[in-house]
Structures are given as C-alpha cells and as structure tokens.
Amino acid sequence: MRGRLFDVMAGPYNASLSKTLVGDNFPINFGAAIMLPTMLEIEQGVGIKSGTFDTGDIAAYVVGAVGWAAFEGTARAIHDSGLSLPIYRMLGIQ
C-alpha cells in the first residue's frame, strides 16, 4: 500500500511541475499528470528503465491526477467567488 500512495502522488507532482514550467494551462497540466509517470512505467515495462512494470501504478497515476484536478478546480472556485479575499487581506496580499 505504501507504494501505491507514492504512485498516487506522482500525478499532482508532475501537474505542479508542468504548471511551473508551462504556466496555468489546465489541459496540458492534467495531461502531464497522467502521461509523464505513465511513460516512465512503460519504459520500465520494455526494459529501458530499471523497475517493475505494474498496471496498478498507472491506475494510481490516474487517481492522483483526478485528485489534483479536483483540488485545482476547488481552489479556483474559491478564489473566483471572493471567499479567499479576507485571507489575502490578512496576509497583506493585493
């Protein structure tokens, strides 16, 4: 189970990395959350990288990407609604 939790976190990690490199482009970042770790898993399956191929890992990547998308959508909705404005004011963010 510990390995699956690590695999689930690969999706949000790669999405955040993509957001840092590419910018705020949701489709590209969501695709990166799934495709980058899946490509690594396939490389393990064909012997390019060392490791063990497991289809359960790919499912974990998808779960992590969906979790990241839900978080990203919720954070955007809270920001757009203005509910975060008191927190921004308290922290001195304009």
N, C-alpha and C positions, 0 to 999 in steps of 0.2 A: 504493500500500500504506500510506503514512503516514496517509492519510485514513481508511482502514478501522480502523487502530489507535486513532485518536482516537474513531471511532464506537463501537468496542467498549467504550471506557472510559466512554461516556455511560451505559451501564446501571448499572455499580457506583456512579457518581457520583449518579445520581438515586435509587438504592436507599438510599444512605447519607444523602442529603438527606432522603428520606422517613422514614428511621429516626430522624433527629434531630428532625423536626417531628411525626411521628405516634407514635413510640415503637417498641417491639420487637414489631411485628406483621408476621410473615413474609409472609403472603399480600398484604397491602397494599403492603409494601415491594417485593416481587417484581413486583407489577403495575405499580408506579411505575417500576421499572427498564425495563420494556418500553413502557408506554403513553406516558409523558411525551415521550421522544425520538421515538416513532413519530408522536405528534400533531404535533410540530414538523415532521417530514418531510412529513406530509400537508398541513400548512399551506403548505409550500414548493411542493408539487405543485399546489395550487389557486390559488396566487398571493397568499396572504395575507402570507406572509413572503418575503423575498428569499432566494434559494438555488436549488439544483438538486435536484429530486426524484430519488431513486435507490432502487430496491428492495433493492439490496445493502446500503445503510445500515441498513434495517430488519432484515435478517438479522444484521448486525453488532451491533445493539442486543440481539437475542435471545441471541447468543453471549455478550455481556458480562453479561447478566442471569443466564444459566445459570452462568457462571463465578463471579459474585458469590454465587449460591445455593450452589454447591459449597463455596466458601470459608466462607460463613456456617455451613453445616452442619458442616464440619470443625472450625471454631473452637468451635462449641457442643459437639460431641462431646468434644473435648479438654478443655474446661472441665468438663463434667459428669463425665468419667472421673476427674478429680483429677490428671491429668498436669501441669497448669499450676500446681499448688499450690506446688512448690519455687520456681518463678519468682516467684510472688506473694510468697512469704515473703522471697525475696532482695531484692525491690523494696520490701518493707515494706507491701504491700497486704493488708488484712484480708479 
